[in-house]
Amino acid sequence: MADLERLSQVEQDRIFNELVVAFLVLIMLLLEAPDLRVPRELRNYLADLNKRISEAYVDHLKTLGVETHHLRDWEKLIAMRFDEYARDRHEVRGAAMQMESAKKGLDLDGLSRIQLLVPLQAVSIGCHHHICRGNTAGRDDLFKQILKSLSRFYVELRIRLEGGKITALTRARVALKRILQRLSR
């Protein structure tokens, strides 16, 4: 990402668009996640909300004066990435299950952790792939940054959707845990 200024404006815009779409699609995948712990009556509301996210974003762009042909491009891009990342969830889940079972065998907790992270991983991998135009070799730092940004957003949104709260103490604990993990490496 440090080389972003060296890229043409068109390429910078393309990368920005991929990042925006990644966040939108992550919201959409989260809202339809089967393991999302919300009351049944809220599920129907979230399903309706999910159907409107793309339209709401495009409507917002329209209020900003974005031209009609660009709005159609946004609609197509969001739909295309949603379909792609939704399909990729199955491969991501399968790969995660293989890795987990090779380490220590699959148990219910392991399966739950995998299911929890599937949308995040599918979107992170796909976004990285599109930003790099498929040439992802040697770009691990970029992937880590994408994953980190999407992870923070995902956790915040998921906890709030499930009725949880993120306090200053919780944030401090997470920060301390990260520091300790870095020191132990």
mmCIF file of the C-alpha atoms, coordinates in Angstrom:
data_MODEL
# 
_entry.id   MODEL 
# 
loop_
_atom_site.group_PDB 
_atom_site.id 
_atom_site.type_symbol 
_atom_site.label_atom_id 
_atom_site.label_alt_id 
_atom_site.label_comp_id 
_atom_site.label_asym_id 
_atom_site.label_entity_id 
_atom_site.label_seq_id 
_atom_site.pdbx_PDB_ins_code 
_atom_site.Cartn_x 
_atom_site.Cartn_y 
_atom_site.Cartn_z 
_atom_site.occupancy 
_atom_site.B_iso_or_equiv 
_atom_site.pdbx_formal_charge 
_atom_site.auth_seq_id 
_atom_site.auth_comp_id 
_atom_site.auth_asym_id 
_atom_site.auth_atom_id 
_atom_site.pdbx_PDB_model_num 
ATOM 1   C CA . MET A 1 1   ? 0.000   0.000   0.000   1.00 0.00 ? 1   MET A CA 1 
ATOM 2   C CA . ALA A 1 2   ? 3.005   2.271   0.420   1.00 0.00 ? 2   ALA A CA 1 
ATOM 3   C CA . ASP A 1 3   ? 3.349   2.347   -3.364  1.00 0.00 ? 3   ASP A CA 1 
ATOM 4   C CA . LEU A 1 4   ? -0.203  3.601   -3.831  1.00 0.00 ? 4   LEU A CA 1 
ATOM 5   C CA . GLU A 1 5   ? 0.896   7.119   -4.766  1.00 0.00 ? 5   GLU A CA 1 
ATOM 6   C CA . ARG A 1 6   ? 2.977   5.728   -7.628  1.00 0.00 ? 6   ARG A CA 1 
ATOM 7   C CA . LEU A 1 7   ? -0.070  4.171   -9.257  1.00 0.00 ? 7   LEU A CA 1 
ATOM 8   C CA . SER A 1 8   ? -2.243  5.980   -11.775 1.00 0.00 ? 8   SER A CA 1 
ATOM 9   C CA . GLN A 1 9   ? -5.422  7.638   -10.537 1.00 0.00 ? 9   GLN A CA 1 
ATOM 10  C CA . VAL A 1 10  ? -7.498  5.015   -12.362 1.00 0.00 ? 10  VAL A CA 1 
ATOM 11  C CA . GLU A 1 11  ? -5.640  2.209   -10.580 1.00 0.00 ? 11  GLU A CA 1 
ATOM 12  C CA . GLN A 1 12  ? -5.963  3.950   -7.212  1.00 0.00 ? 12  GLN A CA 1 
ATOM 13  C CA . ASP A 1 13  ? -9.703  4.312   -7.822  1.00 0.00 ? 13  ASP A CA 1 
ATOM 14  C CA . ARG A 1 14  ? -9.978  0.624   -8.741  1.00 0.00 ? 14  ARG A CA 1 
ATOM 15  C CA . ILE A 1 15  ? -8.263  -0.394  -5.505  1.00 0.00 ? 15  ILE A CA 1 
ATOM 16  C CA . PHE A 1 16  ? -10.446 1.957   -3.475  1.00 0.00 ? 16  PHE A CA 1 
ATOM 17  C CA . ASN A 1 17  ? -13.550 0.521   -5.137  1.00 0.00 ? 17  ASN A CA 1 
ATOM 18  C CA . GLU A 1 18  ? -12.462 -3.051  -4.332  1.00 0.00 ? 18  GLU A CA 1 
ATOM 19  C CA . LEU A 1 19  ? -11.954 -2.103  -0.690  1.00 0.00 ? 19  LEU A CA 1 
ATOM 20  C CA . VAL A 1 20  ? -15.348 -0.405  -0.446  1.00 0.00 ? 20  VAL A CA 1 
ATOM 21  C CA . VAL A 1 21  ? -17.052 -3.382  -2.070  1.00 0.00 ? 21  VAL A CA 1 
ATOM 22  C CA . ALA A 1 22  ? -15.241 -5.750  0.303   1.00 0.00 ? 22  ALA A CA 1 
ATOM 23  C CA . PHE A 1 23  ? -16.722 -3.969  3.315   1.00 0.00 ? 23  PHE A CA 1 
ATOM 24  C CA . LEU A 1 24  ? -20.210 -3.892  1.765   1.00 0.00 ? 24  LEU A CA 1 
ATOM 25  C CA . VAL A 1 25  ? -20.106 -7.579  0.880   1.00 0.00 ? 25  VAL A CA 1 
ATOM 26  C CA . LEU A 1 26  ? -18.777 -8.463  4.330   1.00 0.00 ? 26  LEU A CA 1 
ATOM 27  C CA . ILE A 1 27  ? -21.820 -6.768  5.854   1.00 0.00 ? 27  ILE A CA 1 
ATOM 28  C CA . MET A 1 28  ? -24.097 -8.655  3.468   1.00 0.00 ? 28  MET A CA 1 
ATOM 29  C CA . LEU A 1 29  ? -22.483 -12.022 4.237   1.00 0.00 ? 29  LEU A CA 1 
ATOM 30  C CA . LEU A 1 30  ? -22.617 -11.347 7.968   1.00 0.00 ? 30  LEU A CA 1 
ATOM 31  C CA . LEU A 1 31  ? -26.318 -10.500 7.847   1.00 0.00 ? 31  LEU A CA 1 
ATOM 32  C CA . GLU A 1 32  ? -27.067 -13.871 6.270   1.00 0.00 ? 32  GLU A CA 1 
ATOM 33  C CA . ALA A 1 33  ? -24.623 -15.896 8.401   1.00 0.00 ? 33  ALA A CA 1 
ATOM 34  C CA . PRO A 1 34  ? -26.397 -18.983 9.768   1.00 0.00 ? 34  PRO A CA 1 
ATOM 35  C CA . ASP A 1 35  ? -24.433 -18.810 13.027  1.00 0.00 ? 35  ASP A CA 1 
ATOM 36  C CA . LEU A 1 36  ? -25.346 -15.182 13.785  1.00 0.00 ? 36  LEU A CA 1 
ATOM 37  C CA . ARG A 1 37  ? -26.873 -15.268 17.276  1.00 0.00 ? 37  ARG A CA 1 
ATOM 38  C CA . VAL A 1 38  ? -29.935 -13.070 16.920  1.00 0.00 ? 38  VAL A CA 1 
ATOM 39  C CA . PRO A 1 39  ? -33.611 -13.665 17.731  1.00 0.00 ? 39  PRO A CA 1 
ATOM 40  C CA . ARG A 1 40  ? -35.684 -15.245 14.973  1.00 0.00 ? 40  ARG A CA 1 
ATOM 41  C CA . GLU A 1 41  ? -37.803 -12.108 14.480  1.00 0.00 ? 41  GLU A CA 1 
ATOM 42  C CA . LEU A 1 42  ? -34.643 -10.064 13.933  1.00 0.00 ? 42  LEU A CA 1 
ATOM 43  C CA . ARG A 1 43  ? -33.440 -12.534 11.282  1.00 0.00 ? 43  ARG A CA 1 
ATOM 44  C CA . ASN A 1 44  ? -36.277 -11.564 8.946   1.00 0.00 ? 44  ASN A CA 1 
ATOM 45  C CA . TYR A 1 45  ? -35.465 -7.891  9.426   1.00 0.00 ? 45  TYR A CA 1 
ATOM 46  C CA . LEU A 1 46  ? -31.766 -8.532  8.735   1.00 0.00 ? 46  LEU A CA 1 
ATOM 47  C CA . ALA A 1 47  ? -32.662 -10.502 5.590   1.00 0.00 ? 47  ALA A CA 1 
ATOM 48  C CA . ASP A 1 48  ? -34.692 -7.531  4.324   1.00 0.00 ? 48  ASP A CA 1 
ATOM 49  C CA . LEU A 1 49  ? -31.926 -5.125  5.293   1.00 0.00 ? 49  LEU A CA 1 
ATOM 50  C CA . ASN A 1 50  ? -29.396 -7.297  3.489   1.00 0.00 ? 50  ASN A CA 1 
ATOM 51  C CA . LYS A 1 51  ? -31.346 -7.034  0.242   1.00 0.00 ? 51  LYS A CA 1 
ATOM 52  C CA . ARG A 1 52  ? -31.192 -3.231  0.456   1.00 0.00 ? 52  ARG A CA 1 
ATOM 53  C CA . ILE A 1 53  ? -27.526 -2.626  1.239   1.00 0.00 ? 53  ILE A CA 1 
ATOM 54  C CA . SER A 1 54  ? -26.337 -2.501  -2.351  1.00 0.00 ? 54  SER A CA 1 
ATOM 55  C CA . GLU A 1 55  ? -29.244 -0.301  -3.395  1.00 0.00 ? 55  GLU A CA 1 
ATOM 56  C CA . ALA A 1 56  ? -28.711 2.046   -0.441  1.00 0.00 ? 56  ALA A CA 1 
ATOM 57  C CA . TYR A 1 57  ? -25.029 2.470   -1.252  1.00 0.00 ? 57  TYR A CA 1 
ATOM 58  C CA . VAL A 1 58  ? -25.748 3.180   -4.915  1.00 0.00 ? 58  VAL A CA 1 
ATOM 59  C CA . ASP A 1 59  ? -28.473 5.656   -3.884  1.00 0.00 ? 59  ASP A CA 1 
ATOM 60  C CA . HIS A 1 60  ? -25.937 7.376   -1.636  1.00 0.00 ? 60  HIS A CA 1 
ATOM 61  C CA . LEU A 1 61  ? -23.501 7.635   -4.537  1.00 0.00 ? 61  LEU A CA 1 
ATOM 62  C CA . LYS A 1 62  ? -26.303 9.165   -6.596  1.00 0.00 ? 62  LYS A CA 1 
ATOM 63  C CA . THR A 1 63  ? -26.815 11.881  -3.961  1.00 0.00 ? 63  THR A CA 1 
ATOM 64  C CA . LEU A 1 64  ? -23.096 12.640  -4.266  1.00 0.00 ? 64  LEU A CA 1 
ATOM 65  C CA . GLY A 1 65  ? -23.545 13.303  -7.980  1.00 0.00 ? 65  GLY A CA 1 
ATOM 66  C CA . VAL A 1 66  ? -22.053 10.102  -9.380  1.00 0.00 ? 66  VAL A CA 1 
ATOM 67  C CA . GLU A 1 67  ? -23.070 9.653   -13.013 1.00 0.00 ? 67  GLU A CA 1 
ATOM 68  C CA . THR A 1 68  ? -25.735 7.091   -13.918 1.00 0.00 ? 68  THR A CA 1 
ATOM 69  C CA . HIS A 1 69  ? -23.439 4.830   -15.945 1.00 0.00 ? 69  HIS A CA 1 
ATOM 70  C CA . HIS A 1 70  ? -21.060 4.640   -12.964 1.00 0.00 ? 70  HIS A CA 1 
ATOM 71  C CA . LEU A 1 71  ? -23.985 3.779   -10.690 1.00 0.00 ? 71  LEU A CA 1 
ATOM 72  C CA . ARG A 1 72  ? -24.820 0.809   -12.928 1.00 0.00 ? 72  ARG A CA 1 
ATOM 73  C CA . ASP A 1 73  ? -21.169 -0.257  -12.745 1.00 0.00 ? 73  ASP A CA 1 
ATOM 74  C CA . TRP A 1 74  ? -21.333 -0.133  -8.954  1.00 0.00 ? 74  TRP A CA 1 
ATOM 75  C CA . GLU A 1 75  ? -24.509 -2.235  -8.910  1.00 0.00 ? 75  GLU A CA 1 
ATOM 76  C CA . LYS A 1 76  ? -22.851 -4.827  -11.137 1.00 0.00 ? 76  LYS A CA 1 
ATOM 77  C CA . LEU A 1 77  ? -19.603 -4.845  -9.159  1.00 0.00 ? 77  LEU A CA 1 
ATOM 78  C CA . ILE A 1 78  ? -21.332 -5.295  -5.807  1.00 0.00 ? 78  ILE A CA 1 
ATOM 79  C CA . ALA A 1 79  ? -23.540 -8.103  -7.165  1.00 0.00 ? 79  ALA A CA 1 
ATOM 80  C CA . MET A 1 80  ? -20.585 -9.781  -8.866  1.00 0.00 ? 80  MET A CA 1 
ATOM 81  C CA . ARG A 1 81  ? -18.377 -9.697  -5.756  1.00 0.00 ? 81  ARG A CA 1 
ATOM 82  C CA . PHE A 1 82  ? -21.220 -10.826 -3.510  1.00 0.00 ? 82  PHE A CA 1 
ATOM 83  C CA . ASP A 1 83  ? -21.891 -13.843 -5.723  1.00 0.00 ? 83  ASP A CA 1 
ATOM 84  C CA . GLU A 1 84  ? -18.183 -14.630 -5.962  1.00 0.00 ? 84  GLU A CA 1 
ATOM 85  C CA . TYR A 1 85  ? -17.401 -14.325 -2.253  1.00 0.00 ? 85  TYR A CA 1 
ATOM 86  C CA . ALA A 1 86  ? -20.583 -16.203 -1.297  1.00 0.00 ? 86  ALA A CA 1 
ATOM 87  C CA . ARG A 1 87  ? -19.470 -19.097 -3.535  1.00 0.00 ? 87  ARG A CA 1 
ATOM 88  C CA . ASP A 1 88  ? -15.943 -18.915 -2.132  1.00 0.00 ? 88  ASP A CA 1 
ATOM 89  C CA . ARG A 1 89  ? -17.241 -19.461 1.415   1.00 0.00 ? 89  ARG A CA 1 
ATOM 90  C CA . HIS A 1 90  ? -17.555 -23.179 0.728   1.00 0.00 ? 90  HIS A CA 1 
ATOM 91  C CA . GLU A 1 91  ? -13.951 -23.515 -0.421  1.00 0.00 ? 91  GLU A CA 1 
ATOM 92  C CA . VAL A 1 92  ? -12.720 -21.408 2.494   1.00 0.00 ? 92  VAL A CA 1 
ATOM 93  C CA . ARG A 1 93  ? -14.693 -23.525 4.961   1.00 0.00 ? 93  ARG A CA 1 
ATOM 94  C CA . GLY A 1 94  ? -13.342 -26.734 3.425   1.00 0.00 ? 94  GLY A CA 1 
ATOM 95  C CA . ALA A 1 95  ? -9.741  -25.521 3.509   1.00 0.00 ? 95  ALA A CA 1 
ATOM 96  C CA . ALA A 1 96  ? -10.093 -24.334 7.111   1.00 0.00 ? 96  ALA A CA 1 
ATOM 97  C CA . MET A 1 97  ? -11.594 -27.681 8.126   1.00 0.00 ? 97  MET A CA 1 
ATOM 98  C CA . GLN A 1 98  ? -8.707  -29.546 6.497   1.00 0.00 ? 98  GLN A CA 1 
ATOM 99  C CA . MET A 1 99  ? -6.143  -27.387 8.269   1.00 0.00 ? 99  MET A CA 1 
ATOM 100 C CA . GLU A 1 100 ? -7.904  -27.683 11.625  1.00 0.00 ? 100 GLU A CA 1 
ATOM 101 C CA . SER A 1 101 ? -8.302  -31.453 11.380  1.00 0.00 ? 101 SER A CA 1 
ATOM 102 C CA . ALA A 1 102 ? -4.645  -31.865 10.379  1.00 0.00 ? 102 ALA A CA 1 
ATOM 103 C CA . LYS A 1 103 ? -3.570  -29.941 13.483  1.00 0.00 ? 103 LYS A CA 1 
ATOM 104 C CA . LYS A 1 104 ? -5.670  -31.543 16.185  1.00 0.00 ? 104 LYS A CA 1 
ATOM 105 C CA . GLY A 1 105 ? -8.847  -33.010 14.785  1.00 0.00 ? 105 GLY A CA 1 
ATOM 106 C CA . LEU A 1 106 ? -12.181 -31.289 14.402  1.00 0.00 ? 106 LEU A CA 1 
ATOM 107 C CA . ASP A 1 107 ? -14.422 -30.750 17.375  1.00 0.00 ? 107 ASP A CA 1 
ATOM 108 C CA . LEU A 1 108 ? -17.540 -28.647 17.812  1.00 0.00 ? 108 LEU A CA 1 
ATOM 109 C CA . ASP A 1 109 ? -15.566 -25.628 19.044  1.00 0.00 ? 109 ASP A CA 1 
ATOM 110 C CA . GLY A 1 110 ? -13.248 -25.828 16.043  1.00 0.00 ? 110 GLY A CA 1 
ATOM 111 C CA . LEU A 1 111 ? -16.177 -26.031 13.652  1.00 0.00 ? 111 LEU A CA 1 
ATOM 112 C CA . SER A 1 112 ? -17.821 -23.044 15.344  1.00 0.00 ? 112 SER A CA 1 
ATOM 113 C CA . ARG A 1 113 ? -14.638 -20.965 15.049  1.00 0.00 ? 113 ARG A CA 1 
ATOM 114 C CA . ILE A 1 114 ? -14.330 -21.895 11.394  1.00 0.00 ? 114 ILE A CA 1 
ATOM 115 C CA . GLN A 1 115 ? -17.960 -20.988 10.682  1.00 0.00 ? 115 GLN A CA 1 
ATOM 116 C CA . LEU A 1 116 ? -17.550 -17.686 12.518  1.00 0.00 ? 116 LEU A CA 1 
ATOM 117 C CA . LEU A 1 117 ? -14.612 -16.625 10.346  1.00 0.00 ? 117 LEU A CA 1 
ATOM 118 C CA . VAL A 1 118 ? -15.709 -17.950 6.943   1.00 0.00 ? 118 VAL A CA 1 
ATOM 119 C CA . PRO A 1 119 ? -17.259 -14.677 5.659   1.00 0.00 ? 119 PRO A CA 1 
ATOM 120 C CA . LEU A 1 120 ? -14.265 -12.661 6.826   1.00 0.00 ? 120 LEU A CA 1 
ATOM 121 C CA . GLN A 1 121 ? -11.749 -15.019 5.251   1.00 0.00 ? 121 GLN A CA 1 
ATOM 122 C CA . ALA A 1 122 ? -13.629 -15.343 1.957   1.00 0.00 ? 122 ALA A CA 1 
ATOM 123 C CA . VAL A 1 123 ? -13.892 -11.565 1.558   1.00 0.00 ? 123 VAL A CA 1 
ATOM 124 C CA . SER A 1 124 ? -10.281 -10.925 2.630   1.00 0.00 ? 124 SER A CA 1 
ATOM 125 C CA . ILE A 1 125 ? -8.872  -13.493 0.227   1.00 0.00 ? 125 ILE A CA 1 
ATOM 126 C CA . GLY A 1 126 ? -11.074 -12.316 -2.641  1.00 0.00 ? 126 GLY A CA 1 
ATOM 127 C CA . CYS A 1 127 ? -10.362 -8.630  -2.063  1.00 0.00 ? 127 CYS A CA 1 
ATOM 128 C CA . HIS A 1 128 ? -6.616  -9.276  -1.934  1.00 0.00 ? 128 HIS A CA 1 
ATOM 129 C CA . HIS A 1 129 ? -6.829  -11.330 -5.121  1.00 0.00 ? 129 HIS A CA 1 
ATOM 130 C CA . HIS A 1 130 ? -8.699  -8.573  -6.985  1.00 0.00 ? 130 HIS A CA 1 
ATOM 131 C CA . ILE A 1 131 ? -6.501  -5.737  -5.757  1.00 0.00 ? 131 ILE A CA 1 
ATOM 132 C CA . CYS A 1 132 ? -3.418  -7.673  -6.879  1.00 0.00 ? 132 CYS A CA 1 
ATOM 133 C CA . ARG A 1 133 ? -5.137  -8.754  -10.112 1.00 0.00 ? 133 ARG A CA 1 
ATOM 134 C CA . GLY A 1 134 ? -4.388  -12.365 -9.204  1.00 0.00 ? 134 GLY A CA 1 
ATOM 135 C CA . ASN A 1 135 ? -0.658  -11.743 -8.764  1.00 0.00 ? 135 ASN A CA 1 
ATOM 136 C CA . THR A 1 136 ? -0.611  -12.239 -4.985  1.00 0.00 ? 136 THR A CA 1 
ATOM 137 C CA . ALA A 1 137 ? 2.879   -13.736 -4.627  1.00 0.00 ? 137 ALA A CA 1 
ATOM 138 C CA . GLY A 1 138 ? 5.035   -11.682 -2.288  1.00 0.00 ? 138 GLY A CA 1 
ATOM 139 C CA . ARG A 1 139 ? 2.154   -9.512  -1.157  1.00 0.00 ? 139 ARG A CA 1 
ATOM 140 C CA . ASP A 1 140 ? 1.554   -11.013 2.265   1.00 0.00 ? 140 ASP A CA 1 
ATOM 141 C CA . ASP A 1 141 ? 1.816   -7.642  4.020   1.00 0.00 ? 141 ASP A CA 1 
ATOM 142 C CA . LEU A 1 142 ? -1.026  -6.298  1.900   1.00 0.00 ? 142 LEU A CA 1 
ATOM 143 C CA . PHE A 1 143 ? -3.140  -9.357  2.723   1.00 0.00 ? 143 PHE A CA 1 
ATOM 144 C CA . LYS A 1 144 ? -2.407  -8.948  6.431   1.00 0.00 ? 144 LYS A CA 1 
ATOM 145 C CA . GLN A 1 145 ? -3.463  -5.304  6.288   1.00 0.00 ? 145 GLN A CA 1 
ATOM 146 C CA . ILE A 1 146 ? -6.695  -6.133  4.439   1.00 0.00 ? 146 ILE A CA 1 
ATOM 147 C CA . LEU A 1 147 ? -7.460  -8.946  6.884   1.00 0.00 ? 147 LEU A CA 1 
ATOM 148 C CA . LYS A 1 148 ? -6.702  -6.728  9.886   1.00 0.00 ? 148 LYS A CA 1 
ATOM 149 C CA . SER A 1 149 ? -8.979  -3.911  8.682   1.00 0.00 ? 149 SER A CA 1 
ATOM 150 C CA . LEU A 1 150 ? -11.831 -6.208  7.720   1.00 0.00 ? 150 LEU A CA 1 
ATOM 151 C CA . SER A 1 151 ? -11.419 -8.196  10.973  1.00 0.00 ? 151 SER A CA 1 
ATOM 152 C CA . ARG A 1 152 ? -11.798 -5.174  13.194  1.00 0.00 ? 152 ARG A CA 1 
ATOM 153 C CA . PHE A 1 153 ? -14.872 -4.050  11.293  1.00 0.00 ? 153 PHE A CA 1 
ATOM 154 C CA . TYR A 1 154 ? -16.362 -7.565  11.299  1.00 0.00 ? 154 TYR A CA 1 
ATOM 155 C CA . VAL A 1 155 ? -15.873 -8.103  15.025  1.00 0.00 ? 155 VAL A CA 1 
ATOM 156 C CA . GLU A 1 156 ? -17.338 -4.708  15.934  1.00 0.00 ? 156 GLU A CA 1 
ATOM 157 C CA . LEU A 1 157 ? -20.379 -5.227  13.721  1.00 0.00 ? 157 LEU A CA 1 
ATOM 158 C CA . ARG A 1 158 ? -20.969 -8.833  14.722  1.00 0.00 ? 158 ARG A CA 1 
ATOM 159 C CA . ILE A 1 159 ? -20.746 -8.153  18.448  1.00 0.00 ? 159 ILE A CA 1 
ATOM 160 C CA . ARG A 1 160 ? -23.187 -5.264  18.165  1.00 0.00 ? 160 ARG A CA 1 
ATOM 161 C CA . LEU A 1 161 ? -25.616 -7.252  15.995  1.00 0.00 ? 161 LEU A CA 1 
ATOM 162 C CA . GLU A 1 162 ? -25.579 -10.039 18.560  1.00 0.00 ? 162 GLU A CA 1 
ATOM 163 C CA . GLY A 1 163 ? -26.405 -7.551  21.318  1.00 0.00 ? 163 GLY A CA 1 
ATOM 164 C CA . GLY A 1 164 ? -22.941 -7.354  22.860  1.00 0.00 ? 164 GLY A CA 1 
ATOM 165 C CA . LYS A 1 165 ? -21.014 -4.308  23.928  1.00 0.00 ? 165 LYS A CA 1 
ATOM 166 C CA . ILE A 1 166 ? -17.427 -3.362  23.322  1.00 0.00 ? 166 ILE A CA 1 
ATOM 167 C CA . THR A 1 167 ? -16.147 -1.439  26.302  1.00 0.00 ? 167 THR A CA 1 
ATOM 168 C CA . ALA A 1 168 ? -12.896 0.421   26.781  1.00 0.00 ? 168 ALA A CA 1 
ATOM 169 C CA . LEU A 1 169 ? -11.766 -2.416  29.055  1.00 0.00 ? 169 LEU A CA 1 
ATOM 170 C CA . THR A 1 170 ? -12.475 -4.962  26.326  1.00 0.00 ? 170 THR A CA 1 
ATOM 171 C CA . ARG A 1 171 ? -10.460 -2.933  23.838  1.00 0.00 ? 171 ARG A CA 1 
ATOM 172 C CA . ALA A 1 172 ? -7.587  -2.667  26.328  1.00 0.00 ? 172 ALA A CA 1 
ATOM 173 C CA . ARG A 1 173 ? -7.622  -6.443  26.904  1.00 0.00 ? 173 ARG A CA 1 
ATOM 174 C CA . VAL A 1 174 ? -7.511  -7.119  23.177  1.00 0.00 ? 174 VAL A CA 1 
ATOM 175 C CA . ALA A 1 175 ? -4.660  -4.645  22.700  1.00 0.00 ? 175 ALA A CA 1 
ATOM 176 C CA . LEU A 1 176 ? -2.707  -6.204  25.567  1.00 0.00 ? 176 LEU A CA 1 
ATOM 177 C CA . LYS A 1 177 ? -3.303  -9.678  24.177  1.00 0.00 ? 177 LYS A CA 1 
ATOM 178 C CA . ARG A 1 178 ? -1.983  -8.575  20.770  1.00 0.00 ? 178 ARG A CA 1 
ATOM 179 C CA . ILE A 1 179 ? 1.118   -7.062  22.339  1.00 0.00 ? 179 ILE A CA 1 
ATOM 180 C CA . LEU A 1 180 ? 1.796   -10.237 24.299  1.00 0.00 ? 180 LEU A CA 1 
ATOM 181 C CA . GLN A 1 181 ? 1.328   -12.366 21.180  1.00 0.00 ? 181 GLN A CA 1 
ATOM 182 C CA . ARG A 1 182 ? 3.820   -10.213 19.265  1.00 0.00 ? 182 ARG A CA 1 
ATOM 183 C CA . LEU A 1 183 ? 6.346   -10.440 22.084  1.00 0.00 ? 183 LEU A CA 1 
ATOM 184 C CA . SER A 1 184 ? 6.048   -14.225 22.241  1.00 0.00 ? 184 SER A CA 1 
ATOM 185 C CA . ARG A 1 185 ? 6.922   -14.632 18.545  1.00 0.00 ? 185 ARG A CA 1 
# 
